[in-house]
C-alpha cells in the first residue's frame, strides 16, 4: 500500500501524523512524507520518503515566536485563536493543496493521512469523492466537534446543561467562527474551489472519510451526535529514540519523586510563564527530582543557575522518561498529556494558548489533575498543586483508571483497521464503477 502523510509544520501536529506513518512503515507499506524542508529528518526518521513543500507552504515554525514576533505579546483568547487559523492554518492552504495534488499525480497514494488542521486538504474534501483516494485525519488537538452545551472551542469551559453557553457562543461566532469561515472561503473560492458547507471546526471532523482521535472516550467530553467518521484509537505511539538518554539518567532511581515540567514546542519562548516558577516552587525540596524539557530550545535559555534538584535537556526520549515520572507539570500539549495519562501520570496544568485551555479542562474534568487555569501561575499555586497531586491519592487513582482505558486500545491495530476498511471500500467502489462502464 502507498500512503501520503502530511501536516502543518508544528511539532505537535506533525508528531501525531508521524506516529501513524511509523505504524505503516513498520508493516512494510510505502510512505511518502510531504513536509517543510527543515523537518526532513523527522520524516526520514520513521522510514518515509521526504518530499518538500514549496512556496508559502514551506514554513519554518520551529521557533514560533521568531516566525511570528507579534505572538510574543498576544494575549490568549479569540484574537490569538483567529491569528492561528488565519496565519498558520489558512494562509498556506492553496500552496499546500498544489503540493498535495502534485504528490498524488506522481505517487498515486492509496490513502492520504493528514493532521486535523491541515487545511490544504479542503479542496480535495470539497471536490468529487471519485477524484481522490480516501482521506484520514489525525486528531492532533482535542475533538473539535460542537457540543450540546454550545461551549465555544479554546475557552476551557467544562460540560454543562444544554445550551448553557449559548450567549458566549453567540459572541464567539461573531468574533471568530463567522469571520474565519469567511476568510477561509475567500481563499477557497479565490483558488477556484467550493466554499465550506459548514463551520470549519465541524468541517474538519465531518468531511474526511475517517478521523483518528488520539485519546480514549473517557478523556473526551460527551457528545450525543458524533459523526461515524470519528474513531477513538488510544494515545499516539511514541516514536522511539528521538533524543539521547541523558548522562544523569541513573539519578532516576526511585529514591526521589520525579516531577517533569515542560512548556512544549510552541509556547516555550518565555520560560518565566511555567518552567521558572515551577523550579522556584520545588527548589527547596530535596525529596524531589525536577526534570525540565525545553522543547527543542537550548537549556542555556533556562533561568540560571538551575536549582540543585533540577536536571534539564532540550529533548527527551519519552519512552524512557515517562515511566519514571510521578507528576507532570505542563501547559497542556494534547499529545503529551495523553501520553502521560496512558502511563497513569497525574498532572498539574497551566496554559491558555492554542488549544491548551480545553485540554487542561479535560484534565480537571477527568479527575486526573489540577488545572490552574492561567498562563502564568504563581510559585505558591504551583507548589500547592504539585504537593496536592503527590499527596492526595485520588489524582493518581483517576490517572491510573484512564491508563486502564488506554491499555484497552491497540493503537496500531485500530489505525490499520480503519485504513484497511477505507482502502478496501475504495477498491470495491472502483471495481463497481469499472463494471458499470
Secondary structure, DSSP 4 states (H G I P E B T S, - for coil): -EEEEE--S-HHHHHHHHHHHHHHHHTT-EEEEEE-GGGHHHHHHTTPEEEE--GGG----SSHHHH-GGGGGPPTTHHHHHHIIIIIIITTHHHHHHHHHHHHHHH--SEEEEETT-GGGHHHHHS-GGGS-EEEEEESSS--S--TT-PPTTS-PPP-STTTTHHHHHHHIIIIIHHHHHHHHHHHHHTT-PPPSS-HHHHHHHSSSEEEESS-GGGS---S---TTEEE--SPPP-S-SSPPPTTGGG-SSSSEEEEEE--SSS-S-TTTTHHHHHHHHTT-TTEEEEEE-TTS-GGGS-SSPPTTEEEES---HHHHGGG-SEEEES--HHHHHHHHHTT-EEEE---STTHHHHHHHHHHHTSEEE--SSS--HHHHHHHHHHHHH-HHHHHHHHHHHHHHHT--HHHHHHHHHHHHHHHHHHHHHHHHHH-
